[in-house]
Amino acid sequence: MGKTTKLETTSNGSPRKTPRVIFVGSDKGGVGKSFVSALVADLMEINGRNFRIVQIDEQKRLPALFGDRVTTVAPARLDDLRRDPAAIVTAFDPLYAAIERSLEDGVALIVDIGGPQQVLVEEYCGLVDLDADLIEAGASAIWLVPATAEPEAMGGAVRTAKAVERVLPSVTRGIVLNGRDGPFQFYPGSPADLVWREGLEPICRTVDLVKLPAIAPGSWLPFEAAGKRFVDVVAAEIPDIQAWTGRSRPAAKVLRGDVAAFLAHASQSFKALSLQARGHGDDA
């Protein structure tokens, strides 16, 4: 097994290893989990780091974007689990196999978890004592919890962050503040303000924090509809942008510029987590 490369430091000053396994999950749907997974994958590719993806969801977006780099794990069914609690282990065997492979060959693994599967994945991690396996392998892992500026989304992030700390205590936790729905600034005393001040903000002070800027929906949705990745857009010529979006040449320039600015900002936001750094074994 290749050793990971130590880069930068953690909040307590200890060396930071390049994460070998990157979980992206929250029990609240619609907070941008697949968006974050795709973004992390593209940032890795830009920086020459190899990766594979396990998707625990039924959405088609990641397989459409990344092809055979994605392994889709069929979501476990609650009815099956009620009849046979051990079924959860069988259901997630492909996930464990992918983790073993990445620990062996050094290729980063991104695990994209659908909202309905979040609690089951947490339960699975506890059942198989995944934390002990990661520690034994000497591998670094991080769990990114996306949240938008909405009470239920923030509440879901709080619950998920606490659950991850319980079942995977050795794994670094990161909160991704997704600015898609507005800034994390709230009217004093409002429901959102209470969830933020009493729940999510205190956690943000104790974990790794990524502030992801908003990208104008009008700038990104045409590319998303066309099945394009961030790297596709920033590398494209203006006639390609026009063909994908049906916009005029000046408008195409603006759209590409908006995406490029977002990607540059996102790259800086994630840089401190060493997600993009190359570790030994990335070329395996």
N, C-alpha and C positions, 0 to 999 in steps of 0.2 A: 504494500500500500504506500503510495507517495505521500510525503509530508506536505502539509499546507504551508504557504508562505506567510510569515508574520509581517503584517503591515500596520503602520500607525499604532494607535493605542486605544483602549477602551476608556470609559469615563473615569475609571479608578486608576488609570495610568499603566495598566498591564498591557502587554503586546496583544494586538488584535490579529487573529488568524483570518485568512480568507475563507468565508463560509463555503462549506462543501454542499450543504443542504439548506435550501431557502424555502420555507413555508410561507404561503400567502393565504391568510384566511381570517374570517370573522363570521360569527353566526348571523349577522345581518346581511341580507341580500341587497344588491344595488348600490354598493359603496365603492365599486371600482376595483374589485379583486382581480379580475381577468385583465383589466386595463393595467394595473400595477405589474402583474406577472409578465405581460407582453412588453411593458416598458423596461423592466429589469433584464429580460432576455435580449432586447435590442441594445441596451447599454453594454451588456456583456459582449455582444457581437462586435460592436464598435471598437471595444477595447481588446479584441482578439481572444476572448475567453470562451471556451467551448461550454455547451450546456445541453441538458435534456430536460424535458418537462413531463410531469405526471399531472393529469387533470382528473380531479375527483368531482365530476360534474357531468351534466349531459349537454352543455353548451357546445356549439360547433366552432366558436370563434378561434380558439387557440389551435385546434387541429388544422383549420383552414389557413391560418397564418404560418404555422411552423411545420406542417406536414408530418413526416415520419419521426420528427424529434419529439412528438407528443404521444404519450401512452395514456389512453383514457381508461380510468377505472370505473366500472359500472357502479353507481351508487348502491350502497347496501340498503336493503328494504327492511323497514321496521317490523313488518309482519314476520319476516324470516328470523329476525333477531329475537323476537318474542318466543318463537318456537324453539330456537336453538341459539343461546347466547354466544356459543363458539363460532357461529356463522360470521360474526364481525371479523374474526381473524382471517377466515378464508376469503371474505370479500375484499380485504385489503392486502392480500398476499402480493399482488402486483406492485403495490406501493413499497412494501418491504424489500422486494427483489430489486426495485430501482434504487432504493437507498443503499443496499449492499453493493450494487454495481458502482455507484458513484463513490462510495468509500473505498472501493477497490481500485478504480481506474482514475480517480481524481477529477472526473468531469462533473461540473456543478449540476445539481438537481434542483429544479424549481417545482414545488408542489403547490398547485393551484386548487383550492378547496372551495367547493360551492357552499353557500350558506346553510342549506338543509343538512349537509354532511359534516359540518364543523364539530358538533358535539360528538358524533360517532367517531371521527378521527381522534379527538381528544381521548375518548374512552379506549380506543384501540392502542394509542401510544402508552396509556397506563397498563393495559392488559399485557402487552408484550414487553414492557419495561424498555421501551426504545431509548430512554435516556441513558440507561446503563450501557447499551450497545454503542451509542455515540461516544460516551466517555471512554469505553474500552478501546475504540478505534482511534481515539485522540483527534476526532474530527470536530470542526466548528460548525455550528448550525445557527440559523436565525429564523425567527418567526415574525413576519411583517403583518401587522393588523391595520388594514385601511379603515379610515373613518371619514365621513363627511360631516358638515356642520349642521346636523339634524339630531334631535334628541335620541331617537331609537338607534341611529347609527353609532352615536357616541356611547350609548348604554351597551350596545353589543360589543363595542371595542373594549370597554371596561371588563365585561364578563369574560371575553375571550382572553385578554391579557392575563387576568387572574388565573384562569384555567390552565393556560400554557405554563405559567410559573409553577403550578401545582404538579402537572404531569410530566413536564420537561424542564426541571429546574436548571439544568446545565445549558439550556438553549438561550441565546440572546433574544430578547424581545425588542421589537421596534414598532412604534406607532407611526403610521403614514397619514398625516393630516392632508386629505385630498380636498383641495380648494375648489373643486368643481361646483359645489352648491353655495359658495360664498365663504367669506373669511370666518375664522373661529373667534368672532367677537359678537357678544350677545347683549340684548337689553337686560340690565340688572334685574334680577328676580324672576326672569322668565323661565319656563321649563328647560329650555336649552341652556340657559346660563347656569342653572342649578346642576344639571348633569355635567356640564363642563367644569365648574368650579369644585364640585364635591366628588366627581368621579374621574373624568378623563384627565384634567389638567394635573392633578397630583401624580397620576401614573406617568404622564409625559415627562415629569421631572426626574423619574427614576429609571427610564428606559431610553434606548436610542430613539431619536426623533427625526422624522423626515417631513419637511414641509413642502408639499407638492403644489405648485402653482396651478391656477385654473388655466385651461386651454379653451379658448372660445369655441362653443359647440359648432358654430358656423364654420370654423376653420378646420375642425377635425372630422366632423360627421361625414362630409363627402368622401374622405379617404377611408373612413371606417366602412362606409357603404360599399366602396369599391374593393374592399378586402386588402387594404394596403397596411404595411407596417410603418413605424416611424422612420426606420432606416431607408425604406423605399422612397418615402417622401423627400427626405433631405438630400438624397442622392440623385433625384430625378431632374431631368431637364424640364424647362417650362412647357414645352409642347406636350410632354407626358402628363404634367399636372392638368393642363387644359383637357386632355383626352379623358382623364380619370374623373374630372369634376364638371366638365361642360362649361367652365367659366372663361371669361375673357383673359387675354394675356396679362393685363395689369392685375386683375383679381387673382390669377394663378400665382403671380409673384408674391402677393400679400399672403395668400394661404400657405405657401411654402415657407415664407419668412416667419409666420406665426408658429408653425410646427417646429421649425429649426430653433427658434428662441425658447420654446417650451422644452425641447430636448436638451438644450444647453443648460437651462436652469435645473432641470431634473437631474442631469449628470452631476452637477455640483451638489445637489441635495443628497444624493445617494453616495457620493464619493467617500464620506467619512466612514461608511459601513464596510468599505473594501469589497463590495459586491462585484465590482468590475475588475478587480485585480486578478492577474493570472497566477494560478497556483501550479505547482508541479503536477503533471499528469493531465493537464488540460488538453494536450494534443493526442492523448491516448485514443 
